[in-house]
Amino acid sequence: GNEGHGLHESLKAVCDWFVYIPHYSQGTASLNVCSAAAIVLHEYARWRCGAEAAREGEKFVVEKPPTPLEVYKATDPNVLQQARDAKEADRQARADAADALDTSWLDAAAEGDEE
């Protein structure tokens, strides 16, 4: 919300619920959205009992994400074929819809330009 006045009543009216983040000093009256989000996400992770990411010393271990080719090679061939089939069906549906359009007005407009 706004630091001085909080959320406007019209915004409060469309909210399903609110989150309260307690303050333990008089040093500030509000938190910026990034700080508030970090606190809420941390508390959510604790609530759901998520396992902490692995660390080596003081650093978190970050796995190298797979390349698109590695993802492609690891994907079940049936899934790939289903994706190809869906893409082709979508392309065909769009082509059929384009063929069904009444474009006679374009022809009439073109004939008017020629005169």
Protein Blocks (a to p, Z undefined) as FASTA:
>chain_A
ZZklopafklmmmpfbdcddddfbfkbcbdcfklmmmmmmmmmmmmnopacdddehjbcc
ddddddfklmmmmpcfklmmmmmmmmmmmmmmmmmmmmmpccklmmmmmmmmmZZ
